[in-house]
Amino acid sequence: MVYLKNIPYNINMYLIVGLGNPEPEYSKTRHNMGFDVINKLSEKYNIEVNKKEFDGLTGIGEIENEKVILLKPQTYMNESGKSVIKVKEYYKIPTENIIIIHDDIDLEVGVVKLRKKGGAGTHNGMKSVIEYLKTGDFIHIRIGTGKPEFKELLIPHVIGKLRDEEYEKLVPSINKAAESVPEILTNGIDIAMNKFN
């Protein structure tokens, strides 16, 4: 075990990243569902995610006896990878110990999909993460938001403020995604995929 600034870190530390845009301006938008999951984990496991560093907000704690760093990049979505790579390199976290949580228009509302690795699809935040990490070989947690009826409505669909009743429809999948994280840490991604996919 090595100590850096009095914080232990080793290959067993996990980096859990929710993708989104700075709050509160972009709260209650489809694009911020990754942040919403981090907020759920923060609350449940009493990990304050409020330290401004690495172009993001971070919090260090434990989930089911595993040391974790929770991260909400503050770079705006399209540069998310810049924050992720800084945390990864500082704490020497193996790529396979990184979990990225994000919204996905290619999945229907209510669907949560876990993957061991994969591409970015149409998600610009994931494109940035893969570009900076130079690989897609990390755990993906995708939360379905569905597509708008017309392609030209895509931007307001993902970053437009949701009415309370619209947001409430997304809450069960936010909760499900949050529940999948301790399952991954405790039992591994294969068992978690069987349980949640």
C-alpha positions in Angstrom: 0.0 0.0 0.0 1.3 3.4 -1.0 0.3 6.7 0.7 -0.1 9.9 -1.2 -1.3 13.0 0.7 -2.4 10.6 3.5 -4.8 8.8 1.2 -4.0 5.1 0.6 -4.3 3.9 -3.0 -3.6 0.7 -4.7 -4.8 -1.5 -7.6 -7.9 -2.3 -5.6 -9.2 1.3 -5.7 -12.1 1.9 -8.1 -12.9 5.1 -10.0 -16.7 5.5 -10.5 -17.6 8.3 -12.9 -21.0 9.8 -13.7 -21.1 11.8 -16.8 -23.0 15.1 -17.0 -22.9 18.9 -17.2 -22.3 21.2 -14.2 -25.1 21.5 -11.6 -27.5 23.1 -10.8 -27.8 24.5 -14.3 -28.1 21.1 -15.9 -29.8 19.2 -13.1 -32.9 17.3 -14.1 -31.8 16.8 -17.7 -31.4 13.5 -19.4 -27.8 14.1 -20.0 -27.1 14.3 -16.3 -28.3 10.9 -15.3 -24.7 9.8 -14.7 -24.4 12.7 -12.1 -27.7 11.6 -10.6 -26.4 8.1 -10.0 -23.2 9.5 -8.3 -25.5 11.7 -6.2 -27.4 8.5 -5.1 -24.2 6.7 -4.2 -22.9 9.7 -2.4 -26.0 9.9 -0.3 -26.3 6.2 0.4 -22.6 5.6 1.3 -22.0 9.0 3.0 -19.3 10.0 0.5 -19.3 13.8 0.0 -18.5 14.6 -3.7 -17.5 18.2 -3.2 -13.7 18.5 -3.6 -12.7 20.6 -6.6 -9.8 18.9 -8.3 -8.8 17.2 -11.6 -11.3 19.3 -13.5 -14.1 17.7 -11.5 -15.8 17.2 -8.2 -14.5 14.2 -6.3 -15.2 12.2 -3.1 -13.3 9.3 -1.6 -14.8 6.6 0.6 -15.9 3.0 0.7 -18.7 1.0 -1.0 -19.1 -2.5 0.4 -15.6 -2.4 1.8 -14.0 -1.4 -1.5 -12.1 1.9 -1.7 -13.7 4.2 -4.3 -13.4 7.6 -5.8 -16.6 9.1 -7.0 -16.1 11.7 -9.8 -18.4 14.2 -11.6 -16.3 15.9 -14.3 -16.9 19.6 -14.5 -15.5 20.1 -18.0 -18.9 19.9 -19.7 -19.9 16.6 -21.4 -17.8 16.8 -24.5 -14.5 17.0 -22.6 -15.3 14.5 -19.8 -12.2 12.4 -20.6 -9.9 15.2 -19.6 -11.1 14.9 -16.0 -11.2 11.0 -16.0 -7.6 10.6 -17.2 -6.3 13.0 -14.5 -7.8 11.0 -11.7 -6.7 7.7 -13.2 -3.1 8.8 -13.6 -2.9 10.5 -10.2 -4.2 7.5 -8.3 -2.7 4.9 -10.7 -6.1 3.2 -11.2 -6.1 0.3 -13.6 -8.5 0.8 -16.5 -10.5 -2.3 -15.6 -11.3 -0.6 -12.2 -13.0 2.3 -13.9 -16.8 2.4 -14.1 -18.4 5.0 -16.4 -22.2 5.8 -15.9 -24.0 7.7 -18.7 -27.3 8.3 -20.4 -28.0 6.5 -23.7 -30.6 7.6 -26.3 -30.3 4.2 -28.0 -31.9 2.5 -25.1 -35.6 2.8 -24.1 -36.6 4.7 -21.0 -36.3 2.3 -18.0 -33.6 0.1 -19.5 -30.2 -0.2 -17.8 -27.4 -2.1 -19.6 -24.1 -3.1 -18.1 -21.1 -3.9 -20.3 -17.5 -5.1 -19.6 -16.3 -2.9 -22.4 -17.5 -1.2 -25.5 -17.6 1.8 -27.8 -19.1 5.2 -27.4 -22.0 4.9 -29.7 -23.5 8.4 -30.3 -22.5 9.7 -26.9 -19.9 12.6 -27.0 -19.0 12.3 -23.4 -18.1 8.6 -23.9 -16.2 9.5 -27.1 -14.1 11.9 -25.0 -13.4 9.3 -22.3 -12.4 6.6 -24.8 -10.2 9.2 -26.6 -8.3 10.1 -23.4 -8.1 6.6 -22.0 -7.2 5.2 -25.5 -9.4 2.2 -24.8 -13.1 1.3 -24.2 -12.0 -1.6 -22.0 -13.7 -0.4 -18.8 -17.1 -1.0 -17.3 -20.0 0.8 -18.9 -23.4 1.4 -17.2 -25.8 2.8 -19.7 -29.2 4.3 -18.7 -31.9 4.5 -21.4 -33.5 7.8 -22.2 -35.1 7.0 -25.5 -34.9 9.1 -28.7 -37.0 12.2 -29.6 -39.5 11.8 -32.3 -37.5 14.0 -34.7 -33.7 14.1 -35.0 -33.6 17.9 -34.9 -35.0 17.8 -31.3 -32.0 15.8 -30.0 -30.2 18.6 -28.3 -33.2 19.8 -26.3 -34.1 16.2 -25.6 -30.8 15.6 -23.8 -30.1 18.9 -22.1 -33.5 20.4 -21.8 -34.9 20.7 -18.3 -37.5 18.0 -17.5 -40.8 18.5 -15.9 -41.3 16.7 -12.6 -43.5 14.0 -14.2 -40.9 13.4 -17.0 -38.0 13.2 -14.5 -40.0 10.8 -12.3 -40.1 8.3 -15.2 -36.3 8.2 -15.2 -35.9 7.8 -11.4 -36.3 3.9 -11.3 -33.5 3.4 -13.8 -31.3 5.9 -11.9 -31.9 3.8 -8.8 -31.3 0.6 -10.7 -28.0 1.9 -12.1 -26.9 3.0 -8.6 -27.8 -0.5 -7.2 -25.7 -2.2 -9.9 -22.4 -0.5 -8.6 -22.1 -2.3 -5.3 -23.1 -5.5 -7.1 -20.2 -5.0 -9.5 -17.8 -4.3 -6.7 -18.9 -7.2 -4.6 -19.6 -10.0 -7.1 -17.9 -8.9 -10.3 -19.2 -7.6 -13.7 -20.4 -11.0 -15.0 -22.8 -11.6 -12.2 -23.9 -8.0 -12.2 -24.7 -8.2 -15.9 -26.7 -11.4 -15.4 -28.7 -9.7 -12.6 -29.3 -6.2 -14.1 -29.3 -6.6 -17.9 
